[in-house]
């Protein structure tokens, strides 16, 4: 079960390493297409993880888990052989649907399989796999991509999925079924609203912020989110009851979880390209280069509970966002001449913030709901994490593209109109220092925007949390 979690979470991180290869590939993706290649998987993963758990309850957790692994393998295979960008996006969507069926049912199978006295340790072990999955995705993805082709990243996922499916079929017990409604309308509306929101954000730099597609994306998102809320309020058994967010502590914790993953995966997206383009690292050193971020998680996660008991939730969350935001702003000062140890030190600062935030916010979400809604709480955590990840990639990719284009020399910009580093290098191969300098400028601006956003969102989280405690 833990290996299944590492596989589906690792894919979220690993794809960022392949962005420079994809940009220079025979698919010739635009800047917005690169963001969609990363985000399509995450959007379907985020929006369908709750119905994935509901499907497991209704049709059998082991069966839905096996179906999810099969879909994951199919989507990875289609992505590996994709002849064009739309085909690749379809493969990524199928992989995301598979991941949404896998993640919640791994925990459900575990909780059915272990005795009551081991459930606490089991849940903690399972939860730690989401962090380990990010590390494995970076390191393992970097190792696979040393082959020189982005296609191997997806191809490698196929046998891994099939081996895990065989092990699940052999080892996992069959658990009882429950007549839990699936609310397919709610799932479709949530996916549609999320895709429409990201469409507006991602297409803005290339299509123009007042273009019909961007305005339609934002307007469609508002309409679809409103329809989703109306449908869920009317449903006898809603997928995710909007009334839950009347609880201020839950609202602030969910915003906090979204904000932390917003910053973390925005960093993952830029880090992979910065270390390869700006520092000249290979894909494996790039995968290893993010490890300083995880050092505080490995060494300090078990101590966070004691800090919360001593200083309180608000203080720990405030410090977490201060470290995370300042770490991202510190990373934004890096350029091609910055020594890697300095860059790694800012990663550690950011990692301290992540270490303090994740267990504290997870406990806050769980503690805001009654025990009977523990499954909803777990699904809500997964949804906020993945949605924050998708939003972070979309926003930082959009800012990076806009600033990169603006920083290019005027003759390159007007003559060739490139929107990615690969397009610019292909158009003017003899002027790579100027292109790389423009990219570093764009990356610095993008990280600074994300860092400031995380600080602002963190302030809102703490204020909301304090307000909820003062009104009790």
C-alpha positions, 0 to 999 in steps of 0.5 A: 500500500505504501509503495502505491502511495509513493508511485502516485505521489512521486509522479506529481514531483517527477514530471517537473524534471522533464519540463526542459526535455519536453520543451525541446522535444518533437512535440513542440509544446507552447509555454501554456501546454507545458503547464497543462502537461504538469497540471492535468494529472494533478487536477483530475487527481485532486478533484476525484480523490473523494469520489475515488474513496466513495467508489471503494466503499461502494464497489469494494476497496481492493477492486477499485484500487486494482482498477486505479492501478490499471488506469494509471498504467494505461495513462502512463503508456498513452503518455509514453507513446504520445505523438502530439500534445493533446494525446499526451494530455489525454494520457495524463488525465487517465493517469490522474483518474487512476491515481485518485482511485489508488490513494484513498483506497490504500489507506482504506485497505490498510485500516481494514487489514491491521488490528485496532491497536496498530491503526495509529502507527499505520496512519502515520506511516501511510501519511509519511509516504506522501512526503517520501513520494516527493523525494522518490519522484525527484530522485527516481525521476532524475535517474530515469530521465538520464536516458535522455528521453522524457518518454522513459519517465512514463514508460517506467511507470507502466511495469511498476503499476502492473507489478503493484497490481499483481501484489495487491491482487495477491496480498490485499484482503477484501473488505466489506462494501457500504452503500455510499452514494457517488454523486457523479454530478458533483465530481463532474462540476468540480473537475470542470470548475477547476479546469476552467479556473486554471484555463484562465490563469494558464492561457493569460500570458499567450492569449492575452488577459482580455482574450475570449478564451481567458475571460470564458475560463474565469467566467465558466469557473465562477458559474461551475463552482456556483452550480457545484455548490448548489448541486451539493447543497441539494444532494441527499448525500453530497460528495463534499458538503459546502456547509462544512466550511462554516466551521472557521477552524476547518476553513482556515486549515484548508486554506493553509494546506492549499497555501503550503502546497501552492508554494511547495509545488510552485517551487518544484516547477521552477527548481527543476528548470532553474537547476538545469538551465541556470546552473547547468545541472543534469537531470539526476543532480537536479533530482537530488538538488531538492533533497535539502528541502526534505531534511527538516521533514525527516528530522523534525516532523515527529517533534512538531506535536510537542511544539503545538502543545507548548506554543499553540496552533496559531504560533506554530502556523505563523512561524511555518508560513514565515519560514516558508514565505521567506525561504521562497523569497530567499530562493528568488535572489539566486542567479547563475553565480549563486553557489549551490550551498547558498541555494540549498540553505534557502531550501532548508529554510523553506523545508522548516516551514513545510515541516511545521505546517503539514502535521499542524494543519492536518491535525487541525482539519481532522480535529474540526470534524467529528469522528464519523466524518474522518473519511471526509477529512482525509479526502478533504486533505488530499483535495486541498493538497493537490488543488494547491499543487495545481494552482501553484504550478499554474500561477508560477508558470504564468508569471515565469512565462510573462517575465521571461518574454519581457526580459528577452532582448527586444530583437529576439522577442520581436523577430521570433516571439519565443515563450519558452527557453527551448524555443528561444535557444532553437531560434538564436542558438548563439545567444544562449547567455542572454536567453538564460539570463532572461529565464533566471530573471523570470524565475526570480520574479516568479519565486518572489511573487509566490513567496509574497503570496504565501506570506499573505495567505499565511497571515489570512490563515492565522487571522481566521484561526484566531477569529474562530477561537475568539468567537467560541 
